[in-house]
Amino acid sequence: MRILVLGATGYLGSHIAQHFRASGHQVSGLSRTGEGDRTLADHGITPLRGDLSHLDAVIDMMRHHDATIYAVQLLLQQEHDAVKRLLNAADGRGHHFIFTSGTGLLSQRTDGLWSEDSFAEDDPFEPSKYIGLRLETETMVRRAGSAGSARAMVIRPPMIWGHGGCGHLRMFYADAGRTGEVGYLGEGLNLYSNIHVDDLAEVYRLALERGSAGALYHAVAGELNNRTLAEAVARDLGIEARSVDFAEGVRRWGKFETLIGMATCSRSRSPRTRRELGWTPRHVDVLSDIGHPAYRALAGR
């Protein structure tokens, strides 16, 4: 199958592209720079120069592929508008389209407390007010799939880790580099469920091969609270971890990162993915990512 990966030079997109390539597919990736071109080519992926600010060119690329994987990070309104145009371009062509969402949509502000709420793929929930527009984008993609205008579906990952690329762990290590300690908010019992990036890439392949048009798939391997993660980072660096309040959190991480990353709890499950796609994660211990050189470099180690 000829697959176009949008976001192929990013953390998730690069691993998706490499997984499809290793599985025998012909893979192209969108790239904005010469360095990106070289990185993609080194992994056997055909670089295509462009970005989503020039959608006509991207739509033309889609016409030469059987499937498009959307793994790009844009502002929510830009994301919604771009996905709408891409879906319209795929209408009636039998094109495969997978949109990457995220379980931040399920997040609940707890200021460091644990929540007993955990959501499977089609459980009802109250969307986070900070990123609620993404639910409209998800719904648009799923309706296009159900209507048969494109073989469209949504994958909604939790916190992604592996190979030193976890954004949450990067925050902890960068915090250590700035302050000489690792902070967590309140009790630190809140968490995002998590998945290794290689296991997540496999979900994209299985969804393309076996998934149902209009479906939503989660991908969860486990969960570990913020305090445990912060303390593990502190042990790795030989420093202390401590609780901070919301005001100090904003000073350390910024208001958005404090609200979305450190103050929320987002617990999810993936029964539909396991049942329909036959998927089982192989990497289940996020603590095995602690100590990666890419993280330590953020702390100046």
Buried (B, 14 or more C-beta within 10 A) or exposed (E): BEBBBBBBBBBBBBBBBBBBBEBEBBBBBBBBEEEBBEBBEEBEBBBBBBBBEEBEBBBEBBEEBBBBBBBBEBEBEEBBBBBBBBBEBBEEBEBBBBBBBBBBBBBBBBBBBBBEBBBBBEEEBEBBEBBEBBBBBBEBBBEBBBEEBBBBBBBBBBBBBBBBBBEBBBBBBBBBBEEEBBBBBBBBBBBBBBBBBBBBBBBBBBBBEEBBBBBBBBBBBBBBBBBBBBBBBBBBBEBBBBBBEBEEBBEBBEEEBBBBBBBBBBBBBBEBBBEBBEBEBEBEEBBEBBBBEBBBEBBEB
